[in-house]
């Protein structure tokens, strides 16, 4: 059957107000929009389209703009629908996208006007639109949960390790508090390596009954986790508006899933997503290789005496260059970062263990207990004992 893509996209644009594009053999044929911005905003997601082999999926950017993609099974036609967003992009987001599109700062107001005119849609409603368009093109009935799994790449990579211990722990008492505090401290410190290791460990205890069915139990638990994780990320430096918008997005996704295992893996994905974002905020952008390498070294050797010379030797770079580059990338000195990281670890140990002040000082390789206490009070405004008491 011949599909009239022009008619379909024009109708979709009139009914929804969402921008739509038609590509054939990777060439743009038509673009329907109530408010244009050139070059096309969709340019920021083109490289991700080829990576997904599904006929229908969505792409969500780090700034929570959502695009829908429909690929025809019968010809080389692709539709890109969007963007939409539940929160209007702020000035910083607009500046980032200008940079990605290689446009000058002078066009900022123009791009902000474009964002002001996009139609915001609830996440579920936008996915319903994608399912409908996919049916019109591919005669394929998709559930929203299928779109979520195909778009977010929910996998079972961690789930088997988690589930195999779940039954044996089911009747244990509620002793998740310490593990929860530890997990949240990894989020607020942006420690992705610790989070990934956390996934591989068996669950500690179980959450109390907060629903009548297992599926509802997992969804309610997910909502609780999203609330706690978003706040830990804010403590780690993430802007509150972004943290809460991300939380809303994940909660909506969880409500649309109907398998407990999918909710578990979405939870892990959410936890890692937040932690990576905090890591990027704390230790520099993805392109800052030096900052990330220094961070990994310090975290792995936190129980040892660490110097800039030892880091430079490990990374095989000049010490002066290392210090200058790290300062330029992060705004902090390596010495300051080492001290900050050790004190943050000391704070976690004070809260999560019964170790004495002397034992914590020795564990983190401070030269003496008195020096540890001096540094702690200087950076935190109280002694380690006062911090633990509070």
N, C-alpha and C positions, 0 to 999 in steps of 0.2 A: 504494500500500500504506500502510495506517495504521500509524504508528510509535508504540509505547508508550514514550514518553520516560521516564515514571516508572519503569517496570520496568528500562529500560536504565540509568538513572542510579543506581537503588538497587543493581543488580548491580555496576555499576562501583565504587560506593563500598565495597561489601562486599569486593570482590576486591582493590582497590588501596589503600583507606583515604584516597583523595584526595577533597577536597571538590568537589562538583559542583552547578551551578545550572541551572535551566531558565527561560529567558525567552521570552515570546511577545508579539510586538508591543512589545518593549522593556520589558515589565512582568514582574517576578519572579513566577514561578508556584510553583516548589518549590526548596528548597535542602537538599542532603543533606550532612551533616558529622558527624564523630565528636566534634568539639570546636568549638563555635561562638564567634565573636567578632562582636559587633554594635557599630557598623555593619560590614557585610561588607567584608573586605579587598579584594575584587574592585572596590570603588569606586575604587581608585587607578588602574585601567586602563580604566575605561569609556569615557573620551574617546578612547582609541586604537582601540577596536573598530570604530567607524564609519569610520575612516580606511583600513581594509583591506577590499578588495572580495573577497578570497579566501574560499572556503567553509571552509577549515581553515588555521589558522595559530597561532603561539604569540606571546606577548608576554613579553619579559624585561625586568624593571625594572632600574634602575641598581644596585640592591642585590642583583641576581641572583636574585630571585624569578621563577619561571616559571609562567605561566598558559597554558592551551590554550583555543582558541575554535573551536567548530564551528557553522557556520550552515547550516540546512537549505535545500536548493534547492526544496523543494516547499511549504513554508509559512513563516511568520514566526517560526520557533523558533530560538533560539540557546542553545547550551550553553557555559558557562564552567567550565573544569576547573582546579583548583589553588587555592592555589599549592603548588609544591614547590620545593625548593632543594637543591643538593648540599652547601651549608654552612648551618648554622643561623644565622639573622639575629642579630646582636649587639645590645647595648643601644642603641647609637647608631642603628642601622637601625630598631629598634622605636620610638624617639623620633621619628624622621623620619616614619614612617608614622602615628603618632598625630597628628602635626601635619597631615599630608595628609588625614586623616579628621576633622579638627577635634575631636579628643578631648583631654580633660585629662591632664596628666602623672600624675594619681592612678591612671590605668588602665594604667600601664606594666607592672606585674607581670602583670596579666591578659593583656595582649597577648604578653608573653614566654612565658607558659604556652601560649598558642595556638601560637606558633612552635615550642615544644618538642614539641608533639603532631602537627605536620605530618609526613607521611611523606616522607623524602628519596628521590629517584629519580635514577639516572644520566640524563644528558641524553638519550642514545639511547633508553633504555627509555621515558621519558616521551613522546618523539616516536612510538614504536611504538604506545603507547596511543592517541594522537591519531589516528594513521592508522587504527587498528582502529575507533574510534568514528565517524570520518568515513565509513568504508566501511559501517558499520551504518546510518547515517542517510542518506547521499547515494549509496550504491552506487557509490562512486568509489575506485579503487585509487590511492593516493598513495605515492611513494617518500619516504623521509626527506629526501633531498636537495631535493625539491620544497618540502617544508615549510620548510626552512632558507632557501631563496631567496625564498619568498613572505613569510616573516616578517621576515627581515633586510634585505630590499630590496637584495639584491646586484644591482648594475647594471654596465653596461659603460662607464660614463662616463669612467673613466680607462684602461680596459683597452686600447682601440684605440691610444692614444698609447704605451702600454707595449709592446704586442705588435709594433707596426710596426717597432720598433728591435731587437727581440729577436734576429732571425735574423742581422742584420749584426754583432751583438756576440758571437755564439755562440762564435766561435773566438778571441776576445780573451783575454789572460791574466787571471788572477785579481787584479783591481785594485779590489776592492769595499771594501777595508778603510777607506779614507778616507771614502768615501761613507757607509758604515755608521756610522762614528763621528759624522759630521755629522748623519745622520738621528736617531740616538739622543740627540744633544744637543738636538735640537728637541723630542723627547718629554719629556726631563727638565726642559726650560724651559717646557713648555706652549705652544709656539709653533705654533698651528694654521695660521697663514698660511704659515709656512715649510714645513710638512708638505704643504699643498695645492700649493705651488709645486714641491716635491720630486716630487710625483706627475706633474707635467707635463713634467719633464725626462727625457731618455732614460736607460735603465739604464746603469750604469758596470760594464763587465766582466761576468762571470758567476760563479755559484757552482760550485765543483768538483763532480764526479760523486759523489753520496752514495747512489745507489739504482740498481737495475737497469732501471727503467722511468721514463718521463717523469712519469707521474702520481705514482708513489712519490717521485720526486725532488722534485716540487713540495710534496708533503705533508711530507717530511722538512725541506725548506727552511722551510716554514711553522712547524714545531715549533721550529726554531732561532730564527726571527724572534720568535715568541711569547716564548721564554725571554729573549732579549735586551731586547725592548721592555718586558716586565714589570719587569725589573730597572732599566731606565732610568726607568720611572715611579716605582718605589720611591725612586730617587735624587731624583726630583722632588717627593717628599712623599706619594705615595700609600701608604696602609696596606698592608703586605706581604700580609696575608691576602686583601684585596680584589684586589690585583694578581695573586696566584697563582690565585685562584678564577676571575678573568676570563680568565687565560691558559688554564686547564683547559677552560673553556667554549668558547673559540675553537678550541682544538686538537681537541676532540671534534667541533665543527662541520666542521672541515676534513677529518677522517677520514671523514665521511659524504658528502662531495662526490665526484663522479666525473668532473668536467671541470676541466682545468687552468686554464681562464680563470676559473671560479668561485672557485678557490682563490686566484688572484692578486687578484681583487677583494675577497674576504674578508680577505686580508692587508692591503689598503689600508684597508678598513673598520676593522679591528682597530687599525691604526696611528693613524688619526684618532680613534678612540674613546678610546684611552689618552691621547692628547695633549690632547683636550678635557677629560678628567677632571682631568688635572694642571693645566691652565689654570684650571679652576674652583676647584681647591684653592689655587692660588697667588694668583689675582687676584680672588677673590670669586665668589659664586654667580651663576647666570644673571641674576638680577634686578638685579645691581649694574652698571648701565649705565655709571656714571662710571668704575668700576675698569677695565672693558673698553675704554672709549674712551681712557683714559689709557694703558693698556697698548699698544693699537694705535699710538697716536701715538709713544710712546717707541721701539717696535720699528721703526717706519718712518723715524724720524729719528735713529737711534742714532749715525750718523756726524756729527751736528751738535751744537752746543752747545744744550742743552735747559734751559729754566727753567720754573718753575711759571707764570710770566706768559705765556710763549709757548703753553703748553698751554691755559691758561684762554682766551686770545684765540682759539685755534683752535676750541675747543669752545663758545665764546661763552657762558661762564659767569663768575660772579664768582670772583676768585682765592681769596678767603678761604673761600667756600663749597666750592670745588673741593678745597682742601686738607683742610678738615674732613670732607667726605664721603668722600674717598679714605681718610683715616685711619680713619674709622669702619667702612668696608667691608672694609678689608684689614688693619688693625692696623699699617700701615707709612706713613711719610711719603712724599710724592712724591719729595722729594730723595733719600731712602734707596732708593726703588725705582729711580730713574734710575741711581744709582751701582751698585746691585746688578746691574741689567740690563747695564750697560756692562762691568762686571767679568766677568760670565758670558760675554759675547761675547768679551772678551779671552782668557779661558781657552780657549774653543773655537779662537780664532785661534792661540794658542800651541801647541795640540796639532795643528791641522789645516793649518798653513801654515809657511812658512820666513821670514815677515816678521820684521824686527828689532823689538826692543822700542820703539824710536823710531817706527818705521812704524806699529805697532799703536796706540801712544799718539796719534799724529797722526790716524790713521784714525777713532778713537773720540772725537776732538775734546777730549781732555784738554788743560788749559792748558799743560802741559809734561810732558816725560818724567819728570822727578823727582817731580812731583805724582802722575802715574800710578803710579809705583813705590811711592810712599808709601801711596796708597789701596789698592793691590793687597796690599801686605804687611799693612796694618792689617786687611783683611777676610779674607785667606786664610792669614795666618800665615807667609808666605814671599814672596820676591821673584818677579817674573815669570820670571827666568832659572832660579831654583830649581824653580819649578813646571814649567817646560818640561823640565828635566833629569829630574825625578821621573817 
